[in-house]
Structures are given as C-alpha cells and as structure tokens.
Amino acid sequence: MTPTDRATGSILSAMMQAGTFRLGGTIVGTNAFRLYDAELGIRLPIGAIANTDEIDNAQFETEPGSGGSCRSGARGDVLGARIHATAGLDPARTWRWAQGGSGQLVEFLTPTFGEETIRELPALGVSAQALNYLNFLISEPIQAAAIYRSGVLVQVPRPERYAIHKLIVADRRREGAGTLKSSKDREQAAFLIEALAEDRPDDLRTAHATAMDVGPRWRQHLENSLRRMPKTREILSSV
C-alpha cells in the first residue's frame, strides 16, 4: 500500500480525532486517489500522477444525520495541527490553511449548484470554497485506511465517481496553469477506469450513466475529455 508522508498523516490523524470524517468530511483529490490501492486491490502508479502538496476536504454544508460539531470549536482548530490561514486571505473567511513547519496545505470545499463562492461549514467551524459538480463526487463516500503510525480511518469518494468526476473537472480547468492539472486529472481517470472496467464494471457503468443523465453541460465536459482519451472512451463504451 502507498504510505502516507508525515505531514499529511499528522493532519489526517488530527482530523480523524477531531471528528471531521464522522461529520461527513471526505478527502478528495490526489490524497484520495492514493488510498484506492487497498480498496481496488491494485498497485498505484508512481510519479506525478500520485503526487500532491495539498489535502482537500469536502463536505456538504449540512450533512444529513451527522449531528454535533467538531471536537474543537475554534475556526481552523478542526485540524489540531498548528495551521494558519494562507497569507493574503481573510482569516475569518479563508478556506485554505497551511501547516507550520511542513507548509502542507489544507483546503475545505463544499458543493454548490450555481455561483462558486465562499460558504460556511458550521459543523467544522471553517469556511469552504463552493464548487459545482462536487455533489456527485462526495455522495455515498466510503471509508479508507491511511498508512500512518497505527493507521488513520478517513472517508474518500467511491472510486468510480472519482474517475468520472476527474473527466469533468479536467475539461473545466483554465488554460495555462490548469493545463498540467488537467493532464493529471485525465491520467488518474484513465487509470481508475481501466481497473474498474476489469473488476467493477457495473459500478463504473452506473456512475457514468448517472453523470450523463444530469444534463447537457455534464455530457459536454465528459465528451470533451474523452475526445482526447480514445482508449478510455472505448473502455467506457464497452462496460
């Protein structure tokens, strides 16, 4: 299994102890991708496709049935890991934090269906960047174990939803700085889709169909990404 580095592991452990995942927090992005090896029984690729310098935690503004709040009520103390607001952002409205010493970044995200603004996550005591399409990604998350010290139990998206979501966001990235991230999105999607088509074709087919049924904008993003990924398009059409 892919080990978790000290900086990432210490933050994930603090989040678990504070109750972040109990309250619906879900690790997304590459740190989630790195935890799919045990879930899928595969060896993950090494290199840029699995490297990241940030932890993305996503949560619905109101998590049904979660109840309560994080153990630490102060804004940002949800991590319990000596973090501070990123320079240049209002600490009272920031959604991005950095750990002292390591510089590890932590970002808080929440789904939206329209304007992508900054919103509050009352249960965690932090603000979050609202993003479209995120609701699809973090619906019905699963548990995963991060290899750090005695182990850290976190929540991650279902791998089939992660793969399809990556196809969507790859097409949404802006030109320039977003180009490299788009390429990484497509690589992760292609890797997971190939693995899922072999062992979990029903799950993959359902996730793809669900996204396609949402509306024309979703279908267009998927089509634009798959146009650049002929092998992946062929796999999806055959499951």
C-alpha positions as CSV (number, residue, x, y, z in Angstrom):
1,M,0.0,0.0,0.0
2,T,1.1,3.6,-0.6
3,P,2.5,5.1,2.6
4,T,1.3,8.5,3.9
5,D,4.0,11.1,4.5
6,R,4.5,12.6,7.9
7,A,2.9,16.0,7.2
8,T,-0.2,14.5,5.5
9,G,-0.5,11.7,8.1
10,S,-0.4,14.1,11.0
11,I,-3.1,16.3,9.6
12,L,-5.4,13.3,8.6
13,S,-4.9,11.9,12.1
14,A,-5.8,15.2,13.8
15,M,-8.9,15.5,11.5
16,M,-10.0,12.0,12.4
17,Q,-9.6,12.6,16.2
18,A,-11.5,15.9,15.9
19,G,-14.4,14.1,14.3
20,T,-14.1,15.6,10.8
21,F,-14.9,12.4,9.0
22,R,-17.7,11.5,11.4
23,L,-19.3,14.7,10.4
24,G,-19.2,13.9,6.7
25,G,-15.8,15.3,5.7
26,T,-14.4,13.5,2.7
27,I,-10.9,13.6,1.4
28,V,-10.9,14.3,-2.3
29,G,-8.2,15.0,-4.9
30,T,-4.9,13.1,-5.2
31,N,-4.8,12.2,-1.5
32,A,-8.0,10.2,-2.1
33,F,-6.5,8.6,-5.2
34,R,-3.6,7.4,-3.2
35,L,-5.9,5.4,-0.9
36,Y,-7.5,3.3,-3.6
37,D,-4.9,0.6,-3.7
38,A,-6.3,-1.4,-0.9
39,E,-9.9,-0.7,-2.0
40,L,-9.3,-1.9,-5.5
41,G,-6.5,-4.4,-4.8
42,I,-4.2,-2.7,-7.3
43,R,-0.7,-1.2,-7.2
44,L,-0.9,2.5,-7.8
45,P,1.4,4.3,-10.3
46,I,4.3,6.4,-9.1
47,G,5.4,9.8,-10.2
48,A,3.4,13.0,-10.8
49,I,0.1,11.2,-11.2
50,A,0.1,10.4,-7.4
51,N,2.0,13.4,-6.1
52,T,0.3,16.4,-4.3
53,D,1.1,19.2,-1.9
54,E,-2.4,19.7,-0.5
55,I,-5.2,18.0,1.3
56,D,-8.6,18.7,0.0
57,N,-11.5,18.0,2.4
58,A,-15.0,18.3,1.0
59,Q,-18.3,18.3,2.9
60,F,-22.0,19.2,2.3
61,E,-23.0,22.4,4.2
62,T,-25.5,20.3,6.2
63,E,-24.6,16.6,6.5
64,P,-27.9,14.6,6.9
65,G,-27.9,12.7,10.2
66,S,-24.4,13.7,11.3
67,G,-25.3,15.8,14.3
68,G,-23.0,17.6,16.6
69,S,-19.9,19.5,15.7
70,C,-16.1,19.1,15.6
71,R,-14.4,18.4,19.0
72,S,-12.5,21.7,18.6
73,G,-14.9,24.6,18.1
74,A,-12.4,27.3,17.1
75,R,-12.1,28.2,13.5
76,G,-9.3,26.2,11.9
77,D,-8.6,24.2,15.1
78,V,-10.5,21.4,13.4
79,L,-7.1,20.2,12.3
80,G,-5.5,20.4,15.7
81,A,-2.2,20.5,13.9
82,R,-0.7,24.1,14.2
83,I,-2.2,25.5,11.0
84,H,-2.6,29.1,10.0
85,A,-4.6,31.0,7.3
86,T,-2.8,31.3,4.0
87,A,-1.2,34.7,3.5
88,G,-3.4,37.2,1.7
89,L,-6.7,35.7,2.7
90,D,-9.1,36.9,5.3
91,P,-8.7,34.5,8.3
92,A,-12.4,35.0,9.0
93,R,-13.4,33.7,5.5
94,T,-10.5,31.6,4.4
95,W,-10.9,28.1,3.0
96,R,-7.2,27.4,2.6
97,W,-4.8,26.7,5.5
98,A,-1.1,25.8,5.8
99,Q,0.6,23.7,8.5
100,G,3.5,25.4,10.2
101,G,6.9,23.8,9.5
102,S,5.9,21.5,6.7
103,G,3.9,24.0,4.7
104,Q,1.3,21.3,4.0
105,L,-1.8,23.0,2.5
106,V,-5.3,22.1,3.6
107,E,-8.4,23.2,1.6
108,F,-12.0,23.0,2.6
109,L,-14.6,22.6,-0.2
110,T,-18.4,22.3,-0.4
111,P,-20.8,21.5,-3.2
112,T,-22.9,24.2,-4.9
113,F,-25.3,24.4,-7.8
114,G,-24.5,27.8,-9.2
115,E,-22.2,30.6,-8.1
116,E,-18.9,29.3,-6.7
117,T,-18.5,31.5,-3.6
118,I,-17.1,31.1,-0.1
119,R,-19.5,29.5,2.3
120,E,-19.5,28.4,5.9
121,L,-19.3,24.8,7.3
122,P,-20.8,25.3,10.7
123,A,-20.0,21.8,12.0
124,L,-16.3,22.2,11.3
125,G,-16.1,25.8,12.2
126,V,-14.4,26.8,8.9
127,S,-15.2,28.4,5.6
128,A,-15.2,26.5,2.3
129,Q,-14.9,27.1,-1.4
130,A,-18.2,26.1,-3.0
131,L,-17.7,24.2,-6.3
132,N,-20.1,22.8,-8.9
133,Y,-20.1,19.1,-9.7
134,L,-18.7,18.3,-6.2
135,N,-22.0,16.9,-5.0
136,F,-21.6,14.0,-7.5
137,L,-18.1,13.2,-6.2
138,I,-18.8,13.1,-2.4
139,S,-22.2,11.3,-2.5
140,E,-22.1,7.9,-0.8
141,P,-18.4,8.1,0.3
142,I,-16.5,5.0,1.6
143,Q,-14.0,4.5,4.3
144,A,-10.3,4.0,3.6
145,A,-7.2,3.5,5.8
146,A,-4.2,5.8,5.5
147,I,-1.0,4.1,6.5
148,Y,0.4,6.4,9.2
149,R,1.6,5.3,12.6
150,S,-1.2,3.0,13.9
151,G,-3.4,3.9,10.9
152,V,-5.9,6.6,10.2
153,L,-9.5,5.9,9.1
154,V,-10.8,8.5,6.7
155,Q,-13.6,8.9,4.1
156,V,-12.9,9.1,0.4
157,P,-15.2,9.2,-2.7
158,R,-16.3,6.0,-4.4
159,P,-13.6,5.3,-6.9
160,E,-16.0,5.1,-9.9
161,R,-17.4,8.6,-9.0
162,Y,-13.9,9.9,-8.5
163,A,-12.9,8.7,-12.0
164,I,-15.9,10.2,-13.8
165,H,-15.6,13.4,-11.8
166,K,-12.0,13.8,-12.9
167,L,-13.1,13.6,-16.6
168,I,-15.5,16.5,-15.8
169,V,-13.1,18.8,-14.0
170,A,-10.3,18.1,-16.5
171,D,-12.3,19.9,-19.0
172,R,-13.1,22.8,-16.6
173,R,-9.5,23.7,-15.9
174,R,-8.5,27.0,-17.2
175,E,-5.8,27.4,-19.8
176,G,-2.2,28.0,-18.6
177,A,-1.7,26.9,-15.0
178,G,-4.6,24.5,-15.3
179,T,-3.2,22.6,-18.2
180,L,-0.9,20.3,-16.1
181,K,-3.7,19.6,-13.6
182,S,-6.0,18.7,-16.5
183,S,-3.5,16.2,-17.8
184,K,-3.1,14.7,-14.3
185,D,-6.9,14.5,-14.0
186,R,-7.1,12.6,-17.2
187,E,-4.3,10.2,-16.2
188,Q,-6.0,9.4,-12.9
189,A,-9.3,8.9,-14.5
190,A,-7.8,6.6,-17.2
191,F,-6.0,4.5,-14.6
192,L,-9.1,4.0,-12.4
193,I,-11.5,3.4,-15.3
194,E,-9.2,0.7,-16.7
195,A,-9.1,-1.0,-13.3
196,L,-12.8,-0.6,-12.6
197,A,-13.8,-1.9,-16.0
198,E,-12.0,-5.2,-15.2
199,D,-13.3,-5.7,-11.6
200,R,-16.3,-3.4,-11.1
201,P,-17.9,-2.8,-14.5
202,D,-21.4,-2.4,-13.0
203,D,-20.3,0.3,-10.6
204,L,-18.4,2.1,-13.4
205,R,-21.3,1.9,-15.8
206,T,-23.7,3.3,-13.2
207,A,-21.5,6.2,-12.3
208,H,-21.0,7.1,-15.9
209,A,-24.7,6.9,-16.7
210,T,-25.6,8.9,-13.6
211,A,-23.3,11.8,-14.7
212,M,-24.5,11.6,-18.3
213,D,-28.2,11.9,-17.2
214,V,-27.7,15.1,-15.2
215,G,-27.7,17.4,-18.2
216,P,-26.1,18.7,-21.4
217,R,-23.3,20.6,-19.6
218,W,-22.2,17.4,-17.8
219,R,-22.3,15.4,-21.0
220,Q,-20.3,18.1,-22.9
221,H,-17.5,18.1,-20.3
222,L,-17.3,14.3,-20.4
223,E,-17.3,14.3,-24.2
224,N,-14.6,16.9,-24.4
225,S,-12.3,14.9,-22.1
226,L,-13.0,11.6,-23.7
227,R,-12.3,13.1,-27.2
228,R,-8.7,13.3,-26.0
229,M,-8.7,9.8,-24.5
230,P,-9.7,7.3,-27.2
231,K,-8.7,4.2,-25.2
232,T,-10.7,5.3,-22.2
233,R,-13.7,6.2,-24.4
234,E,-13.6,2.7,-25.8
235,I,-13.4,1.1,-22.3
236,L,-16.4,3.1,-21.1
237,S,-18.5,2.3,-24.2
238,S,-17.9,-1.4,-23.7
239,V,-18.8,-1.8,-20.0
